[in-house]
Amino acid sequence: MTVVLGISLAMLGAAAALVLVRLFRGPSNLDRIVAAEILLVVVIAGVALESARQRTTTYLPLLMILGLVGFVGGVAVTRFLSRDSDEPDEPEGVVREHPEPREEREQS
């Protein structure tokens, strides 16, 4: 059992190193967000492996909180980045008769 846990921790460490490279070199913000989410999953898996190694359930509340923070953080960041793209794009060639100024659209 300890050999399997050791191999698993080594694989998680390698995954974390690769994710950190993507986190710092990511060409776009989306790549960095996905890398941060994956890094959180790797941390959760590491805590779960440590809990299995110690044969205790004391880490379960921590795992639940990390999962919740990861979900809420991912949704919040995605919502923040998609804030500008809420308005649908009009097809090419469509011309409005009376275009509204941007300030009036935002207030309504």
N, C-alpha and C positions, 0 to 999 in steps of 0.2 A: 504493500500500500504506500509506503514512503517513497518508493522508487517512482511510482505513478505520479504522486504529488510533486516530487522534485522535477520530473519531466514536464508536468503541466505548468509549474511555476516558471521553468525556463522558457517554455513556449509563450507564455503570457508576457514574459520580459522581452522576448524578441518582437512580439506583436506590438508592445508598447513602444519599443525603440523605432519600429517602422512607422507607427502612427505619429510619433513626435516629429519625425522627418517630414511627414506630409503636413503636419500642423504648422511647421515653420516655413516650409517651402511652397505650400499650396498656392497655385497661381490665382485662385479666386477665393472669395469669402465663403462660398458654399463648400469648397474643399476643406477649409479650416473648420467650419461648423461640423461637418461630418466627421472629421478627424477628432474633434473634441468629444463628440458623442461616443465614438468608438473607444476613445481613451477612458471615458467613464465606464463603459461596459467592461473593459479590461480590468479596471480597478475593482468593479463589483465582483468579477470572476475571481480576482486575487483574494478579496476578503472572504468569499465563499470557500475557496480552497483552504485558506487559513483556518476557517471555522471547521472545515472537515478534518484538517490535520489535528486540531486540538480536541475534536469530538465534543464540541459544545454548541449550544444554540444562542449564546449571548450576542452574537453578531447579527442575528436576524433583524432586529430593529434598525441597525445601521444599514443593512442591505435594502430594506424597504425605503428608508429615507433617501439613500443614494439613487434608487430607481425613480422615486417621485421627483427629486430635484432634476434628474436627467431629463425626464419627460417634460416637466413644466419649463425647464430652461430651453429645451429644443423647440417647444411650441412658441415660447415668447420670442426667441431670436428669429424664428421663421416668420412670425407675424410682423415683427419689426422690419425685417428686410423686404417683406412683400407689401408693405404699407403703401408704397408709391404705385404699385401695379394693380390697385383695386379697381381703377377705372378701366373698363374694357376698351380695347383699341378699335377704332372704326376701320372698316375695310377701305382699301384704296379706291379712290374715285368718288367717295361719298362726301358731299359738301353740305354742311349745315346752312340753313337759311339765315339764322340769327345765332351765331356762336355766343355763348355766355362767357363773360370774363371768369377767370379761374377763381378769383376771390368770392364771387357770388355763388359758385358751385360748392365751394368748401363750407360756406355758412349754412346752406340749406340741407 
